[in-house]
Amino acid sequence: MLEKILPDKIQKILAERVNFKAVNEIRLRAEKLIVVNVNGRNFFLSENGITSNLNGCLYASKIMIEDVIFRASECSIYSVNEQIKKGFIITDEAVRIGIGGNLIEENGHIKTMTNFVSCNIRVPHVVKNCCLTAFPFIVGQNGVENTLVISPPACGKTTFLRDFVSQLSERNLSFNVLLLDERGELDCGINSNFSDKIAFASKKVGFENGIRSLAPDVIVTDEIGQQEDVDAIMYAASCGVKVVATVHADSMETFFRKPLFEKLIKEKIFKRFVLLSKRNGPGTFEGVYNENFSRLYNPN
């Protein structure tokens, strides 16, 4: 998956000396140690694999970072400039590469980014059955409930969504599912006969066009983060279309304090809330709640 973008030496170490199925992120920072996140824990990379010991670890260089970004763009930085302006590149295998550097603004608008000095390579995973703890609370006799999956970054929200869509199809639950894949990383390894996709569109455009043209029963989308996303969800609800989405927060209490979701909470648009963490590794279930925030599932 990463052999197209990583330097050969790093790719070989990861392939031969690291459990790649457990790798969540690879961080390259100019003239600093290479950091690999495995099962939610950060390690340094050495020629012998991952370690917590600083001795003998490998450093990233600015040239290495520029090369990764150049390869990820398929040798055309210009062709992915719209993505770079948003701070990332998505490869054709749904690998998201977050980029650090100098943003160039003009008249209040970002034109591009230059002087790349860091990148965070997020490795997508398909974890079969990872959603099953919450699945029976989300899908019942009345169909799919509007559901919000809550967790901090890198705790398995997107992986949960992928498995959820696959599980619907495997159980021959023939809901027409629209994947609104805003960044092009959601549709990775999904096995479904009943899903359509709109990629690289905003929530507003994707919801409106998707409902009009594809008549979904359920829209699955990642990372609700701005008012127009909330407005799109309200629009879907008014059309009778269910939504399964994600949001960043480290607890239910933190989520409650986000003004953005006040209307959704007050009007009880979402009937289920799934809280994830990486306490025991990414995807750890901390609870499933109903629209009144009563626990339906408690891991303890």
N, C-alpha and C positions, 0 to 999 in steps of 0.2 A: 504493500500500500504506500509506503514512504520511500521506496527505492528510487522513484523518479525525482524526488526533491532533496533527499538528504545526501551529504557527502558519503562516498563509498565506505570510508572507515567507520563512521558512526553507524551507518546502516548495518554493516557486518557485525559490529559489537551488539547492537540491539537484537539482531536476528539470531546470533549464536550464544549470547551470554545473558540475555534478559528475557523474562517471560513476557513476550510482547502483548499477549492477550490482556495483561494487567496494566499496561502502560496507558495513562490518561493524557499526559502532556509531555512535551519536550521543549524546554526553554533555552534559547540561545541569546546571550547578551554579549556585546562586543567586549573582548578582553576579560571576560569573566567565566567562571566554571559553568559547564553545561549541566543543567538540572533536569532530571527525569522524574516525573510524578508517577508512582506505581501504587495502585490501590489506595489513592488518596494521600500518600506520603511522598515527600520530596527527598530525592537522593542525588548525589553527584555521579557523573559518568566517568569511568576509567576504562582502560583497555581490557580490564578483567570483568567489566560489567558495572553494576550500580554499587555505590558505597556511601557511607556516611563519613568516611575518612578523607580529609583534604589532600593527603599525600598522593601524588601520582595521578591526579584527576585531569581531565581534558578541558581545555579552554576553547571557547568560541572566538572567532575573529570577525571583524566587520566584513571582510571579504566572504567569509563563510555564510554570513547572514544574507548578504546581497545575492549570493549564488542560490541560496534556498528560495528566495523570493523570485529571482529570475526564472528558475526552473518551474516554480509553482505557476508562474504566469505563462508557461509554455513559450518562453523566450520572447515575450512581448509585454513589457510593463505597461505600455500604452493601452493594450486591449483590456486590462483589468483595472484601469485607473478609477472607474466608478466604484469598484469595491475598495480599492486602496484609500479613497477619500473617506470611506466609512471605517477604515482602520483594520481591514482584514482582506485575505484572499481565500476563496474556496476552490479547491481543486476538483477535477472531474470525479474523484473518488470520495467526495464529501469531507475532505480534510480541511479544517478551518485553520488558517494561519493568521493570528493576530500580529500586528506590526507596530513597532515603536520607531519614531523618527521625528523629523521636522515637518509640521503641517504648514502648508502654504495657503494663506487666505487672501482673498481679494473681494472687497466690498461686502464683507461679512459672510462670504461663501468659501468653503474649502475647495481649492483647485486641485491639489495633489499632496503627496507626502514625499519628502526626499531625505537623504542622509539616514538610511535605515540602520538602526543600532541595536535592535532587538526583535525577536519574534517568538511567539508562543504557538507551537504546533499542537493543536487539539486533535487527538486520535479518536475517531468515531468507533463505537463498538456496537455489535449486535449481541445482546445478552438475552437468550431465549428464556422465557418464563419469568423475567424479572418483574413484570407488572402483576403477577397473579395474586399476590397478597391483597391488592386493592381491587382487582378486576371484578369480583362479585358484588362489591359495593357500588361500582360505577355502572355496570350493565345488569339489568334485571328485566322483569316482565314488561315494564313500560319502556324498554329500550335503553339508550345511553343517556346518563345524566350529565348535565353541564358540570364539568370538572376542571379544577385548577390545581396543578401540581406545583408545589412550593418547595424551594430549597435554595441554599447558596449556590454560587457557580461551581461547576464540576462535581456535582453530587448525583448525577444520573437522570436528570429530568428528560433530556432528549432521548436517551436510551430507553427510558420508560415509555415515551410516546411511540417509538419505533416498535417495541414489543406489543404495545396495546393494539396498534393497527393490525399487526400480524395475527394476534390472538383472535381478533374479531373474525378474520377470514378463516383461520384454522377451525373455528367452531361453526363455520358456515352461517355466521350471522351476517346476512347480506345487506347490511347498511351501506349505502353509498357514502364513501369517505373521501373528503377533499383534503389533501395535504397542502396547506399553505406554507410553502417552504421558502420563507423570505430571504434566507441567506444561502440556500442551496445545500444545507447539510443534514436536513431531517430525513430525506429519502435515501437512506443508506442501509441496504440489507433488509428492507421491508418486504415481506412475503405476503402479498394480498391480491386477491382477484377482484376486489371491490373498491379499489382506491384510484382516484385521479390526482393530478398534481398541478399546482400553479407555483412557479418558482420565481424568485427575485422580484416580487411585487410587494408593495406595502400592504399592511393589513387592510387598510381602507379599500384599496383597489382590488386586492385579492378576494376579500369577502364579497364585495359588491358584484364583481364580474363572475366569481365562482358560483354564487347563489343563482345568479341570472342564467348562466350558460350551462352549468353542470348539475344543478338541482341536487346538492348533497343532502344527506340526512345528518351528517356529522362533519364538522370542520375541525381538523387537528392542526395546531400551530404552536410555535415556540415563542417564548419570551415576550409577554405583554409588558410594555414599558412606557407608553405615552398615551395621551388623551385620545388620539385618533384610533388607537388599538381598542380602547374601552368602548368608543363609539361604534366600532365595527362589531364588537361582541353584542352590544345592545341591539344593533341592526339585525344580526343573525337571530337573536332571541325573538325579535318582533316578527321574523319570518318563519319561526318554528324550527329553525336549524340548531342542532345541539353543537356545543363547542367543548373541546378538550384542549387546554392550553397550559402554559407554564409561566411562572414568575419568580424573580429572585427575591428571597427573604430567608433569614436564618431561623425564624420561629413564627408561630402564629401571631404572637404579640407584635413582632416587627411588621408583619403583613397588615395587621389591623391599623397600624399607625401611618400607613401610606395613604395620603389624601386621594391619590389617583383612583383608588378602589372603593371609595366611600359609597358611591351610588350603586355599584355592583353588589356590595355587601348589604346595603339598606334594602334594596329591592330583591335580594335573595336570588340573583340570577344564577349563581353557581350553587348547585345542590350537593356537591362533593368537593372536599379539599383533601389532597394527599400531601403529607409533609415528609420530605426526604432529607437525609443528612449523609455525612460520610463517617459517622461515629464508628461504625464497624466496616468501613469501606464505602465507596460511592454506592448510592442506591439503598442505604439503610432506611427502613420504614420507621418513622417516628409516630405515625398516627394517620388515621383516616377520619374525617369529620363530615357532619352533614351541614345543611344551610344554617342551622342554629348554633353551629360550632360545638355540638355534642359529639363526643368520641364514638365512632362506630367500630374502630379497631385500635387496640392499645397493645404495643409490642411487649409490655412488661407484665 
